[in-house]
Amino acid sequence: MNRKKTKMLQDIKKEISKPSNKLKQKEIKEILKDCDSVLEFESNQLSSRIHYFISRNESITKSSLIQHSVPIVLNEEIKEAKAMGFADKITPDFVFHKEKAIGDMKTYQFDQKDQSYKLAITGYALAYEKQHNEDIDCGFILYCLPHKNRFTPLFELEVFPISDVLRKNFIEKRNRLAQMVYKKIKPNLATKCPESCPYLSKCAPGKSRIDKNK
């Protein structure tokens, strides 16, 4: 497992070190440190689960062990995304078939008043339902928050129902955005933007539009 973690860190470093990302060495070092802490925590958790299920059943099969240890599907491709208004196929971070749930992982917390992330996951749910003809009743966000002063990251889980209201709001917003694209209407800049937004320098170069509280 340590070899796998080392290989993943090498792949991450190779990806984030590309000149197009324009990251400084200090930023690359901080990202790798955060990734290392998350991978270390997750690999220990997974190893513990695997050994637990083996200890409960000495004759457990490999497929059954995988199903019990990792009861979710990671990065499942949804090809029906365009029908829901997405530009291309989408890959939500998690699909939990047993619980009829779908969700994403985020490395920063949103303003609780901002419903855009819930609408995005609702769109994932609608696309998944169309592709598989299976209901998705629940959405969730797993916040992974690396801590500068400790090696173990903080995890917080937000769960919400994929309600009729969210479904209606997603479709209405999708239709409004489709009209803007069709009529070539440029959207207004946000009054405040999260510090982590990768498009800050492109939307308003040279201007400070960062909301430190988001």
N, C-alpha and C positions, 0 to 999 in steps of 0.2 A: 504493500500500500504506500510505503514511503517512496518507492521508485515511481509509482504513478503520480504522487503529489509533486515530486521533483519535475517530472515531465510536464505536468500541467502548468507549473510555475514558469518553466522555460518557454512554453508556448505563449503564455500570457505576456511575458517580458518581450518576446519577439513581436507580438502584435502591437503592444502599446508603445514600443520603441520606434515604430515606423515614423519617418519624417512628417508624414501627413497629419499625424496626431499633435504635433507641435508641443510635446510635453518636455518639461525640464527634467534633468536627472533627479532632482529632489522629489518631483512629483511622481516619477516612475518608481523611485525607491519607496515612497509612501504607499503607492498602490500595491506593490509587491508585498509589502509588509502586511497590509490588510488582507490580501488574498491568502497569504501564508497562514494567518491566524484563523481565517474561515475554513480553509482546507484542513488544517490540523484538527480543529474542533469537529468538523463534519466526519472526517475519517475515523476519529476516535469513537464518535457516536455510532457510525455504521459498523465498525468492528465490534463494538459492544453488543449491538442488536444481533449480528450474525452469530456470535458466540452464545448469546442467550438462547436463540432458537435451536442451535445445535445441542445445547445442554438439555433442552426440553425433549428432544426427539432425536436419538442417535441414528435413526434410519431415514431422516428427512432427505428428500431429493434436492438436487441443485435448483431446479425450477421452483419448487415450493419454497426453498430458502430465500431465493431472490424475491418472490412474491410477498413473503412475510416481512423481509428486511426492508424492502423499498416498495411500499404499496402504492406508489405514484408513478406516472409516466412523465418523463422529463422531455421538454422541447418537442412535443408532438406536433407534427406539421398539419396545419389546417388549410386545405386548398380552396375551400369555399369562401375565402376571405373577401374576394372582390365583390361577391354578391352582397356583402354586408357593408361595402363602402371603403374597405381597406385597399391600399394601393397594390398589395401583393399578398402572397401566402403569408400566414402568420404562425408563429410558434410560441404559444404561451409557455411560461416556465414550468408549470405544473398542471397535470390533469389527474384528478383523484376519482377514478371511475366508480369505485365502491360508494363514495359519498356524493356522487354527482356534483363535483366541485371543480372549479378551474381558477387559476390564479397566477400571479407574478411575484417575483422577488424584487425588492427595491433596496438601494443602499443609502437612501435618505428618506425622511418622513415628509409627507405632504401636509399642507394646511387642511385640517379636517373639514373646512367649509368648501374646499375644492372637490367637486364631484367628478372631474374629468377622468381620473384614474378608474373610478367605478364604472363610468360609461365605457371606457376602453375594454375592461374585462367583460362587461355585458355584451359588447360586440364580439369578443372571443366566444362567449357562450352561445350567442345566436349562430355564429358561423359553425361552431362545433355541432350544434343541434341539427343544422341543415345538412352537414356532411355525414353524420352518423345516425341521424334519426333517433337520437337519445336526448332526454331532458338533462339540462344542467340547472340545478336549483340554487347553487351557492357559489359565491365568488370570494376570493381572499387575497390579501396582500401580506407577504412575509417580508418584514423589514429586517434586514441584516445590517447592523450598525457597528462597524469596527470602532474600538475605543483606543484612543492614543495612549492611555496610561495603563492598559492591561491587555494581555494577549488574547483573552477569551472575548469574542464578539457578543454583542447584545442582540437577541432576537425578539421581535414583537410580532404578533399575529393579529390582523384585523379581518374579521369575517362578516359578510353581509349577504342577504338574500338577493338573488337575481329576480327582482320583483317586476310586476307588470309596469310599474311607474318607471323603473330604470330602462326597461325594454322600450317603452314609448319615447322616453327622453333621448335614448341613443338614436332611434330611427329619425326623430325630428332633427337632431343635430346633424346627423349624416346627410339628410336631405338639404339642410341649409348650406352645409359645406359644399355639397355637390353643385348647388346653384351658384355659389361663389366661384367655383372652378370653371363652370360652364360659361358664366358671364365675365370671367377674368377680373373679378373684384379682389383687390389686395386686402388682406386682413389688417386691422389696426394693430400697432404694437401694444403689448401689455404694459400697464402702468408700473408693475413690479414683476421681476422675474426671479426664479430660484437661482441661487449661486451656481448650482450644478448644471444648469442648462448649457449644452454644448454649442448652442447657436447664438449665444449672447454677442459674440464678436461680429457675427454676420448680420444680425438684425439691427444693431445700433453700435457700430464700431466707434470707439473713442468716448462713449457715453456710459455713465454708471447707471445701470438699470437693475441693480441687484438688491433683492430683498433678503437680508441676512436671516430673517426669521423663518424662512421657508426651507 
